[in-house]
Amino acid sequence: MDDFARFAVERLAEQWPAPGDASSFVQLFVEVEDLAAAVGKAVSLGGRVIIPPQVLPDGDALAILHDPEGIPFGLTKPAPL
């Protein structure tokens, strides 16, 4: 694992609301330009918000949703450079 991937995993572990005894999983994220609009579009298409849009301490923003079939996915908007 390279340094960036290690950093990303460590930061996510600090923020992730999964219980400590949860089984391993992979969370896929899609980068979007407008997080609120993308969440709204997903909901209008039958998605359900699990973790509402929020800004992490490093400035990146994310939201976690379920698609209409119940499959989780994340939306993310990186912090401005």
LOKE-739802 format. One record per atom (N, C-alpha, C): x, y, z; residue in three letters. Coordinates in steps of 0.05 Angstrom, whole numbers, plus 5000, padded with zeros to 4 digits. Layout:
# residues N
R    X    Y    Z  aa
R    X    Y    Z ALA
...
# end
This chain:
# residues 81
R    X    Y    Z  aa
R 5017 4977 5000 MET
R 5000 5000 5000 MET
R 5018 5025 5000 MET
R 5013 5043 4981 ASP
R 5029 5067 4980 ASP
R 5021 5087 5002 ASP
R 5037 5108 5006 ASP
R 5032 5127 5028 ASP
R 5005 5140 5026 ASP
R 4996 5148 5002 PHE
R 4970 5161 4999 PHE
R 4948 5142 5006 PHE
R 4949 5117 4997 ALA
R 4928 5097 5003 ALA
R 4927 5092 5034 ALA
R 4951 5090 5046 ARG
R 4952 5086 5075 ARG
R 4939 5109 5090 ARG
R 4946 5134 5081 PHE
R 4935 5158 5093 PHE
R 4904 5158 5090 PHE
R 4895 5151 5066 ALA
R 4866 5151 5061 ALA
R 4852 5131 5079 ALA
R 4863 5107 5081 VAL
R 4851 5087 5098 VAL
R 4851 5095 5127 VAL
R 4873 5107 5136 GLU
R 4874 5116 5164 GLU
R 4854 5138 5170 GLU
R 4852 5157 5151 ARG
R 4833 5179 5155 ARG
R 4804 5169 5155 ARG
R 4798 5151 5137 LEU
R 4771 5139 5136 LEU
R 4765 5124 5161 LEU
R 4785 5109 5171 ALA
R 4781 5094 5196 ALA
R 4775 5112 5219 ALA
R 4786 5137 5219 GLU
R 4780 5156 5241 GLU
R 4752 5166 5239 GLU
R 4741 5167 5215 GLN
R 4715 5180 5210 GLN
R 4692 5160 5207 GLN
R 4699 5136 5199 TRP
R 4678 5117 5191 TRP
R 4661 5107 5215 TRP
R 4635 5108 5211 PRO
R 4617 5100 5234 PRO
R 4611 5071 5236 PRO
R 4628 5053 5224 ALA
R 4623 5025 5227 ALA
R 4633 5015 5254 ALA
R 4618 4996 5266 PRO
R 4627 4985 5292 PRO
R 4653 4971 5289 PRO
R 4668 4970 5311 GLY
R 4694 4957 5310 GLY
R 4693 4927 5303 GLY
R 4671 4914 5309 ASP
R 4669 4886 5303 ASP
R 4656 4880 5276 ASP
R 4652 4901 5259 ALA
R 4639 4897 5233 ALA
R 4658 4881 5215 ALA
R 4646 4866 5197 SER
R 4662 4850 5178 SER
R 4675 4869 5158 SER
R 4696 4860 5144 SER
R 4710 4875 5124 SER
R 4691 4881 5101 SER
R 4695 4904 5088 PHE
R 4680 4911 5065 PHE
R 4695 4932 5048 PHE
R 4686 4935 5024 VAL
R 4698 4956 5006 VAL
R 4676 4976 5001 VAL
R 4682 5001 5004 GLN
R 4662 5022 4998 GLN
R 4672 5037 4973 GLN
R 4656 5037 4952 LEU
R 4663 5051 4927 LEU
R 4652 5079 4929 LEU
R 4669 5099 4920 PHE
R 4661 5127 4919 PHE
R 4662 5137 4891 PHE
R 4644 5155 4885 VAL
R 4643 5169 4859 VAL
R 4648 5198 4865 VAL
R 4668 5210 4851 GLU
R 4674 5238 4855 GLU
R 4654 5255 4839 GLU
R 4643 5275 4852 VAL
R 4623 5293 4839 VAL
R 4631 5322 4842 VAL
R 4621 5339 4825 GLU
R 4627 5368 4827 GLU
R 4608 5381 4847 GLU
R 4583 5372 4849 ASP
R 4564 5385 4867 ASP
R 4551 5362 4884 ASP
R 4561 5360 4908 LEU
R 4552 5337 4926 LEU
R 4522 5339 4932 LEU
R 4513 5362 4939 ALA
R 4484 5364 4946 ALA
R 4467 5357 4922 ALA
R 4474 5366 4898 ALA
R 4458 5360 4874 ALA
R 4459 5330 4868 ALA
R 4482 5318 4871 ALA
R 4485 5290 4865 ALA
R 4469 5273 4885 ALA
R 4469 5280 4910 VAL
R 4453 5266 4930 VAL
R 4424 5269 4923 VAL
R 4415 5294 4917 GLY
R 4387 5299 4910 GLY
R 4379 5282 4886 GLY
R 4396 5280 4866 LYS
R 4390 5265 4842 LYS
R 4387 5235 4849 LYS
R 4406 5225 4865 ALA
R 4405 5197 4873 ALA
R 4379 5191 4888 ALA
R 4371 5209 4906 VAL
R 4346 5205 4921 VAL
R 4322 5205 4903 VAL
R 4322 5224 4883 SER
R 4300 5225 4864 SER
R 4297 5200 4847 SER
R 4319 5185 4844 LEU
R 4319 5161 4829 LEU
R 4315 5136 4846 LEU
R 4308 5140 4872 GLY
R 4302 5117 4889 GLY
R 4324 5110 4909 GLY
R 4345 5126 4910 GLY
R 4366 5121 4930 GLY
R 4358 5130 4958 GLY
R 4373 5121 4978 ARG
R 4366 5128 5005 ARG
R 4392 5137 5019 ARG
R 4391 5160 5032 VAL
R 4415 5171 5045 VAL
R 4420 5156 5071 VAL
R 4444 5146 5075 ILE
R 4452 5132 5099 ILE
R 4468 5151 5117 ILE
R 4488 5165 5105 ILE
R 4503 5186 5119 ILE
R 4500 5211 5103 ILE
R 4487 5231 5113 PRO
R 4483 5256 5098 PRO
R 4509 5270 5091 PRO
R 4508 5287 5071 PRO
R 4532 5302 5063 PRO
R 4545 5315 5087 PRO
R 4571 5312 5089 GLN
R 4586 5325 5111 GLN
R 4615 5330 5102 GLN
R 4627 5350 5114 VAL
R 4654 5357 5108 VAL
R 4672 5345 5129 VAL
R 4693 5331 5120 LEU
R 4712 5318 5138 LEU
R 4733 5339 5146 LEU
R 4748 5334 5167 PRO
R 4768 5353 5177 PRO
R 4788 5363 5156 PRO
R 4794 5346 5136 ASP
R 4813 5354 5116 ASP
R 4800 5370 5094 ASP
R 4774 5375 5095 GLY
R 4760 5391 5075 GLY
R 4745 5376 5054 GLY
R 4751 5350 5051 ASP
R 4736 5334 5032 ASP
R 4708 5330 5043 ASP
R 4688 5328 5024 ALA
R 4661 5323 5032 ALA
R 4652 5296 5022 ALA
R 4634 5283 5036 LEU
R 4624 5257 5027 LEU
R 4596 5253 5037 LEU
R 4583 5234 5024 ALA
R 4557 5224 5033 ALA
R 4556 5194 5025 ALA
R 4542 5178 5041 ILE
R 4538 5150 5036 ILE
R 4509 5144 5031 ILE
R 4503 5130 5010 LEU
R 4475 5124 5003 LEU
R 4472 5094 4997 LEU
R 4447 5085 4995 HIS
R 4440 5059 4984 HIS
R 4426 5064 4958 HIS
R 4432 5048 4938 ASP
R 4417 5050 4913 ASP
R 4390 5037 4917 ASP
R 4372 5037 4897 PRO
R 4346 5025 4901 PRO
R 4346 4995 4908 PRO
R 4368 4982 4902 GLU
R 4371 4953 4908 GLU
R 4383 4949 4936 GLU
R 4390 4971 4949 GLY
R 4402 4968 4976 GLY
R 4433 4966 4976 GLY
R 4445 4971 4953 ILE
R 4474 4969 4951 ILE
R 4486 4996 4959 ILE
R 4504 4997 4978 PRO
R 4516 5022 4987 PRO
R 4537 5033 4968 PRO
R 4538 5059 4967 PHE
R 4559 5073 4951 PHE
R 4563 5100 4963 PHE
R 4586 5112 4957 GLY
R 4593 5138 4968 GLY
R 4595 5158 4946 GLY
R 4589 5183 4953 LEU
R 4594 5206 4935 LEU
R 4614 5223 4950 LEU
R 4633 5234 4935 THR
R 4653 5251 4948 THR
R 4660 5275 4930 THR
R 4666 5297 4944 LYS
R 4675 5322 4931 LYS
R 4701 5330 4945 LYS
R 4723 5328 4931 PRO
R 4749 5335 4944 PRO
R 4749 5364 4952 PRO
R 4765 5370 4972 ALA
R 4770 5397 4981 ALA
R 4784 5413 4959 ALA
R 4778 5438 4957 PRO
R 4792 5454 4936 PRO
R 4822 5454 4941 PRO
R 4837 5455 4920 LEU
R 4866 5455 4923 LEU
R 4876 5482 4930 LEU
# end
